[in-house]
Amino acid sequence: MSVKASLDDYFMHLDGQPPHAIYDMVLGCIEKPMLEYVLHKVGGNQSKAAEMLGLNRNTLRKKMAEYGLQ
């Protein structure tokens, strides 16, 4: 499902409630699988993954800890 379709679905099902924390919601849905995919692609090499993602290696390690990734 595309991000646009997911957001359309989210707004359609608010049932009168105001939208809340959309940015964190979308990042939470996308960031963990993206990190897992890239880490798998580079065989777990964090330096290569950080470079591919455009992140500092320490930032990658922090995000991995947040999502319980090794």
mmCIF file of the N, C-alpha and C atoms, coordinates in Angstrom:
data_MODEL
# 
_entry.id   MODEL 
# 
loop_
_atom_site.group_PDB 
_atom_site.id 
_atom_site.type_symbol 
_atom_site.label_atom_id 
_atom_site.label_alt_id 
_atom_site.label_comp_id 
_atom_site.label_asym_id 
_atom_site.label_entity_id 
_atom_site.label_seq_id 
_atom_site.pdbx_PDB_ins_code 
_atom_site.Cartn_x 
_atom_site.Cartn_y 
_atom_site.Cartn_z 
_atom_site.occupancy 
_atom_site.B_iso_or_equiv 
_atom_site.pdbx_formal_charge 
_atom_site.auth_seq_id 
_atom_site.auth_comp_id 
_atom_site.auth_asym_id 
_atom_site.auth_atom_id 
_atom_site.pdbx_PDB_model_num 
ATOM 1   N N  . MET A 1 1  ? 0.858   -1.178 0.000  1.00 0.00 ? 1  MET A N  1 
ATOM 2   C CA . MET A 1 1  ? 0.000   0.000  0.000  1.00 0.00 ? 1  MET A CA 1 
ATOM 3   C C  . MET A 1 1  ? 0.899   1.234  0.000  1.00 0.00 ? 1  MET A C  1 
ATOM 4   N N  . SER A 1 2  ? 0.559   2.203  -0.792 1.00 0.00 ? 2  SER A N  1 
ATOM 5   C CA . SER A 1 2  ? 1.372   3.414  -0.875 1.00 0.00 ? 2  SER A CA 1 
ATOM 6   C C  . SER A 1 2  ? 1.133   4.307  0.344  1.00 0.00 ? 2  SER A C  1 
ATOM 7   N N  . VAL A 1 3  ? 2.059   5.210  0.547  1.00 0.00 ? 3  VAL A N  1 
ATOM 8   C CA . VAL A 1 3  ? 1.930   6.149  1.667  1.00 0.00 ? 3  VAL A CA 1 
ATOM 9   C C  . VAL A 1 3  ? 0.670   6.989  1.491  1.00 0.00 ? 3  VAL A C  1 
ATOM 10  N N  . LYS A 1 4  ? 0.420   7.447  0.258  1.00 0.00 ? 4  LYS A N  1 
ATOM 11  C CA . LYS A 1 4  ? -0.775  8.265  0.000  1.00 0.00 ? 4  LYS A CA 1 
ATOM 12  C C  . LYS A 1 4  ? -2.044  7.482  0.324  1.00 0.00 ? 4  LYS A C  1 
ATOM 13  N N  . ALA A 1 5  ? -2.116  6.237  -0.119 1.00 0.00 ? 5  ALA A N  1 
ATOM 14  C CA . ALA A 1 5  ? -3.299  5.419  0.152  1.00 0.00 ? 5  ALA A CA 1 
ATOM 15  C C  . ALA A 1 5  ? -3.465  5.187  1.652  1.00 0.00 ? 5  ALA A C  1 
ATOM 16  N N  . SER A 1 6  ? -2.371  4.964  2.344  1.00 0.00 ? 6  SER A N  1 
ATOM 17  C CA . SER A 1 6  ? -2.435  4.762  3.795  1.00 0.00 ? 6  SER A CA 1 
ATOM 18  C C  . SER A 1 6  ? -2.928  6.013  4.509  1.00 0.00 ? 6  SER A C  1 
ATOM 19  N N  . LEU A 1 7  ? -2.438  7.173  4.079  1.00 0.00 ? 7  LEU A N  1 
ATOM 20  C CA . LEU A 1 7  ? -2.896  8.428  4.683  1.00 0.00 ? 7  LEU A CA 1 
ATOM 21  C C  . LEU A 1 7  ? -4.366  8.686  4.357  1.00 0.00 ? 7  LEU A C  1 
ATOM 22  N N  . ASP A 1 8  ? -4.784  8.400  3.110  1.00 0.00 ? 8  ASP A N  1 
ATOM 23  C CA . ASP A 1 8  ? -6.202  8.538  2.751  1.00 0.00 ? 8  ASP A CA 1 
ATOM 24  C C  . ASP A 1 8  ? -7.062  7.682  3.671  1.00 0.00 ? 8  ASP A C  1 
ATOM 25  N N  . ASP A 1 9  ? -6.618  6.434  3.909  1.00 0.00 ? 9  ASP A N  1 
ATOM 26  C CA . ASP A 1 9  ? -7.337  5.517  4.778  1.00 0.00 ? 9  ASP A CA 1 
ATOM 27  C C  . ASP A 1 9  ? -7.382  6.052  6.210  1.00 0.00 ? 9  ASP A C  1 
ATOM 28  N N  . TYR A 1 10 ? -6.262  6.565  6.694  1.00 0.00 ? 10 TYR A N  1 
ATOM 29  C CA . TYR A 1 10 ? -6.191  7.131  8.040  1.00 0.00 ? 10 TYR A CA 1 
ATOM 30  C C  . TYR A 1 10 ? -7.202  8.272  8.208  1.00 0.00 ? 10 TYR A C  1 
ATOM 31  N N  . PHE A 1 11 ? -7.205  9.210  7.257  1.00 0.00 ? 11 PHE A N  1 
ATOM 32  C CA . PHE A 1 11 ? -8.110  10.361 7.361  1.00 0.00 ? 11 PHE A CA 1 
ATOM 33  C C  . PHE A 1 11 ? -9.571  9.934  7.218  1.00 0.00 ? 11 PHE A C  1 
ATOM 34  N N  . MET A 1 12 ? -9.830  8.911  6.415  1.00 0.00 ? 12 MET A N  1 
ATOM 35  C CA . MET A 1 12 ? -11.195 8.451  6.202  1.00 0.00 ? 12 MET A CA 1 
ATOM 36  C C  . MET A 1 12 ? -11.760 7.811  7.483  1.00 0.00 ? 12 MET A C  1 
ATOM 37  N N  . HIS A 1 13 ? -10.896 7.223  8.301  1.00 0.00 ? 13 HIS A N  1 
ATOM 38  C CA . HIS A 1 13 ? -11.355 6.513  9.487  1.00 0.00 ? 13 HIS A CA 1 
ATOM 39  C C  . HIS A 1 13 ? -11.178 7.295  10.793 1.00 0.00 ? 13 HIS A C  1 
ATOM 40  N N  . LEU A 1 14 ? -10.988 8.583  10.709 1.00 0.00 ? 14 LEU A N  1 
ATOM 41  C CA . LEU A 1 14 ? -10.831 9.385  11.935 1.00 0.00 ? 14 LEU A CA 1 
ATOM 42  C C  . LEU A 1 14 ? -12.119 9.465  12.745 1.00 0.00 ? 14 LEU A C  1 
ATOM 43  N N  . ASP A 1 15 ? -13.260 9.307  12.092 1.00 0.00 ? 15 ASP A N  1 
ATOM 44  C CA . ASP A 1 15 ? -14.559 9.305  12.768 1.00 0.00 ? 15 ASP A CA 1 
ATOM 45  C C  . ASP A 1 15 ? -14.752 10.541 13.647 1.00 0.00 ? 15 ASP A C  1 
ATOM 46  N N  . GLY A 1 16 ? -14.429 11.706 13.085 1.00 0.00 ? 16 GLY A N  1 
ATOM 47  C CA . GLY A 1 16 ? -14.639 12.965 13.793 1.00 0.00 ? 16 GLY A CA 1 
ATOM 48  C C  . GLY A 1 16 ? -13.517 13.366 14.728 1.00 0.00 ? 16 GLY A C  1 
ATOM 49  N N  . GLN A 1 17 ? -12.563 12.497 14.958 1.00 0.00 ? 17 GLN A N  1 
ATOM 50  C CA . GLN A 1 17 ? -11.439 12.815 15.829 1.00 0.00 ? 17 GLN A CA 1 
ATOM 51  C C  . GLN A 1 17 ? -10.411 13.643 15.058 1.00 0.00 ? 17 GLN A C  1 
ATOM 52  N N  . PRO A 1 18 ? -9.726  14.567 15.733 1.00 0.00 ? 18 PRO A N  1 
ATOM 53  C CA . PRO A 1 18 ? -8.695  15.347 15.035 1.00 0.00 ? 18 PRO A CA 1 
ATOM 54  C C  . PRO A 1 18 ? -7.468  14.474 14.755 1.00 0.00 ? 18 PRO A C  1 
ATOM 55  N N  . PRO A 1 19 ? -6.822  14.702 13.620 1.00 0.00 ? 19 PRO A N  1 
ATOM 56  C CA . PRO A 1 19 ? -5.587  13.947 13.347 1.00 0.00 ? 19 PRO A CA 1 
ATOM 57  C C  . PRO A 1 19 ? -4.527  14.302 14.384 1.00 0.00 ? 19 PRO A C  1 
ATOM 58  N N  . HIS A 1 20 ? -3.644  13.328 14.661 1.00 0.00 ? 20 HIS A N  1 
ATOM 59  C CA . HIS A 1 20 ? -2.652  13.547 15.717 1.00 0.00 ? 20 HIS A CA 1 
ATOM 60  C C  . HIS A 1 20 ? -1.366  12.797 15.394 1.00 0.00 ? 20 HIS A C  1 
ATOM 61  N N  . ALA A 1 21 ? -0.242  13.463 15.530 1.00 0.00 ? 21 ALA A N  1 
ATOM 62  C CA . ALA A 1 21 ? 1.093   12.861 15.420 1.00 0.00 ? 21 ALA A CA 1 
ATOM 63  C C  . ALA A 1 21 ? 1.283   12.077 14.116 1.00 0.00 ? 21 ALA A C  1 
ATOM 64  N N  . ILE A 1 22 ? 0.840   12.646 13.020 1.00 0.00 ? 22 ILE A N  1 
ATOM 65  C CA . ILE A 1 22 ? 0.932   11.966 11.723 1.00 0.00 ? 22 ILE A CA 1 
ATOM 66  C C  . ILE A 1 22 ? 2.386   11.708 11.345 1.00 0.00 ? 22 ILE A C  1 
ATOM 67  N N  . TYR A 1 23 ? 3.250   12.656 11.561 1.00 0.00 ? 23 TYR A N  1 
ATOM 68  C CA . TYR A 1 23 ? 4.662   12.507 11.199 1.00 0.00 ? 23 TYR A CA 1 
ATOM 69  C C  . TYR A 1 23 ? 5.269   11.289 11.889 1.00 0.00 ? 23 TYR A C  1 
ATOM 70  N N  . ASP A 1 24 ? 5.085   11.181 13.210 1.00 0.00 ? 24 ASP A N  1 
ATOM 71  C CA . ASP A 1 24 ? 5.635   10.052 13.957 1.00 0.00 ? 24 ASP A CA 1 
ATOM 72  C C  . ASP A 1 24 ? 4.997   8.736  13.524 1.00 0.00 ? 24 ASP A C  1 
ATOM 73  N N  . MET A 1 25 ? 3.707   8.765  13.223 1.00 0.00 ? 25 MET A N  1 
ATOM 74  C CA . MET A 1 25 ? 3.005   7.568  12.789 1.00 0.00 ? 25 MET A CA 1 
ATOM 75  C C  . MET A 1 25 ? 3.593   7.041  11.474 1.00 0.00 ? 25 MET A C  1 
ATOM 76  N N  . VAL A 1 26 ? 3.773   7.933  10.516 1.00 0.00 ? 26 VAL A N  1 
ATOM 77  C CA . VAL A 1 26 ? 4.309   7.530  9.210  1.00 0.00 ? 26 VAL A CA 1 
ATOM 78  C C  . VAL A 1 26 ? 5.752   7.054  9.349  1.00 0.00 ? 26 VAL A C  1 
ATOM 79  N N  . LEU A 1 27 ? 6.564   7.804  10.077 1.00 0.00 ? 27 LEU A N  1 
ATOM 80  C CA . LEU A 1 27 ? 7.958   7.379  10.273 1.00 0.00 ? 27 LEU A CA 1 
ATOM 81  C C  . LEU A 1 27 ? 8.030   6.018  10.954 1.00 0.00 ? 27 LEU A C  1 
ATOM 82  N N  . GLY A 1 28 ? 7.187   5.805  11.926 1.00 0.00 ? 28 GLY A N  1 
ATOM 83  C CA . GLY A 1 28 ? 7.185   4.524  12.625 1.00 0.00 ? 28 GLY A CA 1 
ATOM 84  C C  . GLY A 1 28 ? 6.827   3.358  11.717 1.00 0.00 ? 28 GLY A C  1 
ATOM 85  N N  . CYS A 1 29 ? 5.980   3.616  10.743 1.00 0.00 ? 29 CYS A N  1 
ATOM 86  C CA . CYS A 1 29 ? 5.580   2.560  9.802  1.00 0.00 ? 29 CYS A CA 1 
ATOM 87  C C  . CYS A 1 29 ? 6.647   2.296  8.747  1.00 0.00 ? 29 CYS A C  1 
ATOM 88  N N  . ILE A 1 30 ? 7.421   3.300  8.423  1.00 0.00 ? 30 ILE A N  1 
ATOM 89  C CA . ILE A 1 30 ? 8.365   3.193  7.308  1.00 0.00 ? 30 ILE A CA 1 
ATOM 90  C C  . ILE A 1 30 ? 9.796   2.949  7.774  1.00 0.00 ? 30 ILE A C  1 
ATOM 91  N N  . GLU A 1 31 ? 10.205  3.601  8.843  1.00 0.00 ? 31 GLU A N  1 
ATOM 92  C CA . GLU A 1 31 ? 11.611  3.604  9.225  1.00 0.00 ? 31 GLU A CA 1 
ATOM 93  C C  . GLU A 1 31 ? 12.145  2.222  9.606  1.00 0.00 ? 31 GLU A C  1 
ATOM 94  N N  . LYS A 1 32 ? 11.434  1.479  10.443 1.00 0.00 ? 32 LYS A N  1 
ATOM 95  C CA . LYS A 1 32 ? 11.945  0.178  10.882 1.00 0.00 ? 32 LYS A CA 1 
ATOM 96  C C  . LYS A 1 32 ? 12.125  -0.785 9.706  1.00 0.00 ? 32 LYS A C  1 
ATOM 97  N N  . PRO A 1 33 ? 11.101  -0.973 8.835  1.00 0.00 ? 33 PRO A N  1 
ATOM 98  C CA . PRO A 1 33 ? 11.315  -1.887 7.717  1.00 0.00 ? 33 PRO A CA 1 
ATOM 99  C C  . PRO A 1 33 ? 12.414  -1.417 6.769  1.00 0.00 ? 33 PRO A C  1 
ATOM 100 N N  . MET A 1 34 ? 12.574  -0.109 6.610  1.00 0.00 ? 34 MET A N  1 
ATOM 101 C CA . MET A 1 34 ? 13.641  0.415  5.758  1.00 0.00 ? 34 MET A CA 1 
ATOM 102 C C  . MET A 1 34 ? 15.005  0.072  6.354  1.00 0.00 ? 34 MET A C  1 
ATOM 103 N N  . LEU A 1 35 ? 15.166  0.265  7.655  1.00 0.00 ? 35 LEU A N  1 
ATOM 104 C CA . LEU A 1 35 ? 16.429  -0.069 8.315  1.00 0.00 ? 35 LEU A CA 1 
ATOM 105 C C  . LEU A 1 35 ? 16.710  -1.562 8.197  1.00 0.00 ? 35 LEU A C  1 
ATOM 106 N N  . GLU A 1 36 ? 15.696  -2.389 8.435  1.00 0.00 ? 36 GLU A N  1 
ATOM 107 C CA . GLU A 1 36 ? 15.873  -3.835 8.325  1.00 0.00 ? 36 GLU A CA 1 
ATOM 108 C C  . GLU A 1 36 ? 16.306  -4.229 6.914  1.00 0.00 ? 36 GLU A C  1 
ATOM 109 N N  . TYR A 1 37 ? 15.666  -3.649 5.925  1.00 0.00 ? 37 TYR A N  1 
ATOM 110 C CA . TYR A 1 37 ? 15.969  -3.975 4.532  1.00 0.00 ? 37 TYR A CA 1 
ATOM 111 C C  . TYR A 1 37 ? 17.405  -3.608 4.180  1.00 0.00 ? 37 TYR A C  1 
ATOM 112 N N  . VAL A 1 38 ? 17.803  -2.392 4.515  1.00 0.00 ? 38 VAL A N  1 
ATOM 113 C CA . VAL A 1 38 ? 19.148  -1.922 4.178  1.00 0.00 ? 38 VAL A CA 1 
ATOM 114 C C  . VAL A 1 38 ? 20.197  -2.732 4.938  1.00 0.00 ? 38 VAL A C  1 
ATOM 115 N N  . LEU A 1 39 ? 19.960  -2.997 6.211  1.00 0.00 ? 39 LEU A N  1 
ATOM 116 C CA . LEU A 1 39 ? 20.913  -3.800 6.979  1.00 0.00 ? 39 LEU A CA 1 
ATOM 117 C C  . LEU A 1 39 ? 21.055  -5.202 6.385  1.00 0.00 ? 39 LEU A C  1 
ATOM 118 N N  . HIS A 1 40 ? 19.956  -5.784 5.959  1.00 0.00 ? 40 HIS A N  1 
ATOM 119 C CA . HIS A 1 40 ? 20.017  -7.098 5.315  1.00 0.00 ? 40 HIS A CA 1 
ATOM 120 C C  . HIS A 1 40 ? 20.805  -7.017 4.011  1.00 0.00 ? 40 HIS A C  1 
ATOM 121 N N  . LYS A 1 41 ? 20.560  -5.972 3.237  1.00 0.00 ? 41 LYS A N  1 
ATOM 122 C CA . LYS A 1 41 ? 21.217  -5.776 1.944  1.00 0.00 ? 41 LYS A CA 1 
ATOM 123 C C  . LYS A 1 41 ? 22.732  -5.722 2.075  1.00 0.00 ? 41 LYS A C  1 
ATOM 124 N N  . VAL A 1 42 ? 23.227  -5.157 3.172  1.00 0.00 ? 42 VAL A N  1 
ATOM 125 C CA . VAL A 1 42 ? 24.681  -5.007 3.372  1.00 0.00 ? 42 VAL A CA 1 
ATOM 126 C C  . VAL A 1 42 ? 25.228  -6.059 4.341  1.00 0.00 ? 42 VAL A C  1 
ATOM 127 N N  . GLY A 1 43 ? 24.458  -7.099 4.587  1.00 0.00 ? 43 GLY A N  1 
ATOM 128 C CA . GLY A 1 43 ? 24.918  -8.177 5.448  1.00 0.00 ? 43 GLY A CA 1 
ATOM 129 C C  . GLY A 1 43 ? 25.165  -7.760 6.879  1.00 0.00 ? 43 GLY A C  1 
ATOM 130 N N  . GLY A 1 44 ? 24.429  -6.761 7.362  1.00 0.00 ? 44 GLY A N  1 
ATOM 131 C CA . GLY A 1 44 ? 24.566  -6.308 8.745  1.00 0.00 ? 44 GLY A CA 1 
ATOM 132 C C  . GLY A 1 44 ? 25.687  -5.311 8.984  1.00 0.00 ? 44 GLY A C  1 
ATOM 133 N N  . ASN A 1 45 ? 26.383  -4.925 7.931  1.00 0.00 ? 45 ASN A N  1 
ATOM 134 C CA . ASN A 1 45 ? 27.486  -3.975 8.076  1.00 0.00 ? 45 ASN A CA 1 
ATOM 135 C C  . ASN A 1 45 ? 26.915  -2.581 8.352  1.00 0.00 ? 45 ASN A C  1 
ATOM 136 N N  . GLN A 1 46 ? 27.042  -2.138 9.600  1.00 0.00 ? 46 GLN A N  1 
ATOM 137 C CA . GLN A 1 46 ? 26.436  -0.875 10.011 1.00 0.00 ? 46 GLN A CA 1 
ATOM 138 C C  . GLN A 1 46 ? 27.064  0.333  9.333  1.00 0.00 ? 46 GLN A C  1 
ATOM 139 N N  . SER A 1 47 ? 28.357  0.286  9.088  1.00 0.00 ? 47 SER A N  1 
ATOM 140 C CA . SER A 1 47 ? 29.015  1.405  8.410  1.00 0.00 ? 47 SER A CA 1 
ATOM 141 C C  . SER A 1 47 ? 28.471  1.569  7.001  1.00 0.00 ? 47 SER A C  1 
ATOM 142 N N  . LYS A 1 48 ? 28.332  0.458  6.284  1.00 0.00 ? 48 LYS A N  1 
ATOM 143 C CA . LYS A 1 48 ? 27.785  0.521  4.918  1.00 0.00 ? 48 LYS A CA 1 
ATOM 144 C C  . LYS A 1 48 ? 26.328  0.947  4.933  1.00 0.00 ? 48 LYS A C  1 
ATOM 145 N N  . ALA A 1 49 ? 25.564  0.424  5.877  1.00 0.00 ? 49 ALA A N  1 
ATOM 146 C CA . ALA A 1 49 ? 24.150  0.794  5.978  1.00 0.00 ? 49 ALA A CA 1 
ATOM 147 C C  . ALA A 1 49 ? 24.008  2.285  6.271  1.00 0.00 ? 49 ALA A C  1 
ATOM 148 N N  . ALA A 1 50 ? 24.795  2.792  7.199  1.00 0.00 ? 50 ALA A N  1 
ATOM 149 C CA . ALA A 1 50 ? 24.730  4.215  7.530  1.00 0.00 ? 50 ALA A CA 1 
ATOM 150 C C  . ALA A 1 50 ? 25.065  5.064  6.311  1.00 0.00 ? 50 ALA A C  1 
ATOM 151 N N  . GLU A 1 51 ? 26.068  4.651  5.568  1.00 0.00 ? 51 GLU A N  1 
ATOM 152 C CA . GLU A 1 51 ? 26.448  5.395  4.361  1.00 0.00 ? 51 GLU A CA 1 
ATOM 153 C C  . GLU A 1 51 ? 25.319  5.378  3.341  1.00 0.00 ? 51 GLU A C  1 
ATOM 154 N N  . MET A 1 52 ? 24.718  4.208  3.113  1.00 0.00 ? 52 MET A N  1 
ATOM 155 C CA . MET A 1 52 ? 23.609  4.108  2.161  1.00 0.00 ? 52 MET A CA 1 
ATOM 156 C C  . MET A 1 52 ? 22.429  4.986  2.567  1.00 0.00 ? 52 MET A C  1 
ATOM 157 N N  . LEU A 1 53 ? 22.173  5.045  3.869  1.00 0.00 ? 53 LEU A N  1 
ATOM 158 C CA . LEU A 1 53 ? 21.035  5.799  4.381  1.00 0.00 ? 53 LEU A CA 1 
ATOM 159 C C  . LEU A 1 53 ? 21.325  7.292  4.524  1.00 0.00 ? 53 LEU A C  1 
ATOM 160 N N  . GLY A 1 54 ? 22.592  7.661  4.442  1.00 0.00 ? 54 GLY A N  1 
ATOM 161 C CA . GLY A 1 54 ? 22.952  9.066  4.636  1.00 0.00 ? 54 GLY A CA 1 
ATOM 162 C C  . GLY A 1 54 ? 22.905  9.472  6.091  1.00 0.00 ? 54 GLY A C  1 
ATOM 163 N N  . LEU A 1 55 ? 23.190  8.495  6.970  1.00 0.00 ? 55 LEU A N  1 
ATOM 164 C CA . LEU A 1 55 ? 23.182  8.747  8.408  1.00 0.00 ? 55 LEU A CA 1 
ATOM 165 C C  . LEU A 1 55 ? 24.574  8.584  8.983  1.00 0.00 ? 55 LEU A C  1 
ATOM 166 N N  . ASN A 1 56 ? 24.791  9.209  10.108 1.00 0.00 ? 56 ASN A N  1 
ATOM 167 C CA . ASN A 1 56 ? 25.978  8.963  10.908 1.00 0.00 ? 56 ASN A CA 1 
ATOM 168 C C  . ASN A 1 56 ? 25.817  7.571  11.519 1.00 0.00 ? 56 ASN A C  1 
ATOM 169 N N  . ARG A 1 57 ? 26.894  6.822  11.648 1.00 0.00 ? 57 ARG A N  1 
ATOM 170 C CA . ARG A 1 57 ? 26.817  5.463  12.188 1.00 0.00 ? 57 ARG A CA 1 
ATOM 171 C C  . ARG A 1 57 ? 26.215  5.446  13.590 1.00 0.00 ? 57 ARG A C  1 
ATOM 172 N N  . ASN A 1 58 ? 26.542  6.438  14.403 1.00 0.00 ? 58 ASN A N  1 
ATOM 173 C CA . ASN A 1 58 ? 25.966  6.506  15.756 1.00 0.00 ? 58 ASN A CA 1 
ATOM 174 C C  . ASN A 1 58 ? 24.456  6.732  15.710 1.00 0.00 ? 58 ASN A C  1 
ATOM 175 N N  . THR A 1 59 ? 24.002  7.528  14.750 1.00 0.00 ? 59 THR A N  1 
ATOM 176 C CA . THR A 1 59 ? 22.568  7.754  14.583 1.00 0.00 ? 59 THR A CA 1 
ATOM 177 C C  . THR A 1 59 ? 21.884  6.452  14.184 1.00 0.00 ? 59 THR A C  1 
ATOM 178 N N  . LEU A 1 60 ? 22.511  5.712  13.270 1.00 0.00 ? 60 LEU A N  1 
ATOM 179 C CA . LEU A 1 60 ? 21.955  4.424  12.868 1.00 0.00 ? 60 LEU A CA 1 
ATOM 180 C C  . LEU A 1 60 ? 21.862  3.495  14.079 1.00 0.00 ? 60 LEU A C  1 
ATOM 181 N N  . ARG A 1 61 ? 22.912  3.425  14.871 1.00 0.00 ? 61 ARG A N  1 
ATOM 182 C CA . ARG A 1 61 ? 22.916  2.546  16.045 1.00 0.00 ? 61 ARG A CA 1 
ATOM 183 C C  . ARG A 1 61 ? 21.812  2.949  17.035 1.00 0.00 ? 61 ARG A C  1 
ATOM 184 N N  . LYS A 1 62 ? 21.590  4.241  17.192 1.00 0.00 ? 62 LYS A N  1 
ATOM 185 C CA . LYS A 1 62 ? 20.529  4.734  18.080 1.00 0.00 ? 62 LYS A CA 1 
ATOM 186 C C  . LYS A 1 62 ? 19.158  4.294  17.557 1.00 0.00 ? 62 LYS A C  1 
ATOM 187 N N  . LYS A 1 63 ? 18.953  4.434  16.248 1.00 0.00 ? 63 LYS A N  1 
ATOM 188 C CA . LYS A 1 63 ? 17.684  4.025  15.646 1.00 0.00 ? 63 LYS A CA 1 
ATOM 189 C C  . LYS A 1 63 ? 17.492  2.520  15.733 1.00 0.00 ? 63 LYS A C  1 
ATOM 190 N N  . MET A 1 64 ? 18.568  1.773  15.550 1.00 0.00 ? 64 MET A N  1 
ATOM 191 C CA . MET A 1 64 ? 18.485  0.316  15.681 1.00 0.00 ? 64 MET A CA 1 
ATOM 192 C C  . MET A 1 64 ? 18.071  -0.066 17.097 1.00 0.00 ? 64 MET A C  1 
ATOM 193 N N  . ALA A 1 65 ? 18.612  0.601  18.087 1.00 0.00 ? 65 ALA A N  1 
ATOM 194 C CA . ALA A 1 65 ? 18.255  0.331  19.485 1.00 0.00 ? 65 ALA A CA 1 
ATOM 195 C C  . ALA A 1 65 ? 16.787  0.673  19.741 1.00 0.00 ? 65 ALA A C  1 
ATOM 196 N N  . GLU A 1 66 ? 16.314  1.789  19.171 1.00 0.00 ? 66 GLU A N  1 
ATOM 197 C CA . GLU A 1 66 ? 14.912  2.199  19.334 1.00 0.00 ? 66 GLU A CA 1 
ATOM 198 C C  . GLU A 1 66 ? 13.966  1.128  18.820 1.00 0.00 ? 66 GLU A C  1 
ATOM 199 N N  . TYR A 1 67 ? 14.334  0.475  17.715 1.00 0.00 ? 67 TYR A N  1 
ATOM 200 C CA . TYR A 1 67 ? 13.459  -0.516 17.084 1.00 0.00 ? 67 TYR A CA 1 
ATOM 201 C C  . TYR A 1 67 ? 13.818  -1.947 17.476 1.00 0.00 ? 67 TYR A C  1 
ATOM 202 N N  . GLY A 1 68 ? 14.787  -2.121 18.359 1.00 0.00 ? 68 GLY A N  1 
ATOM 203 C CA . GLY A 1 68 ? 15.165  -3.446 18.795 1.00 0.00 ? 68 GLY A CA 1 
ATOM 204 C C  . GLY A 1 68 ? 15.850  -4.266 17.704 1.00 0.00 ? 68 GLY A C  1 
ATOM 205 N N  . LEU A 1 69 ? 16.584  -3.594 16.830 1.00 0.00 ? 69 LEU A N  1 
ATOM 206 C CA . LEU A 1 69 ? 17.300  -4.274 15.753 1.00 0.00 ? 69 LEU A CA 1 
ATOM 207 C C  . LEU A 1 69 ? 18.739  -4.536 16.173 1.00 0.00 ? 69 LEU A C  1 
ATOM 208 N N  . GLN A 1 70 ? 19.321  -5.612 15.631 1.00 0.00 ? 70 GLN A N  1 
ATOM 209 C CA . GLN A 1 70 ? 20.711  -5.914 15.956 1.00 0.00 ? 70 GLN A CA 1 
ATOM 210 C C  . GLN A 1 70 ? 21.565  -5.867 14.734 1.00 0.00 ? 70 GLN A C  1 
# 
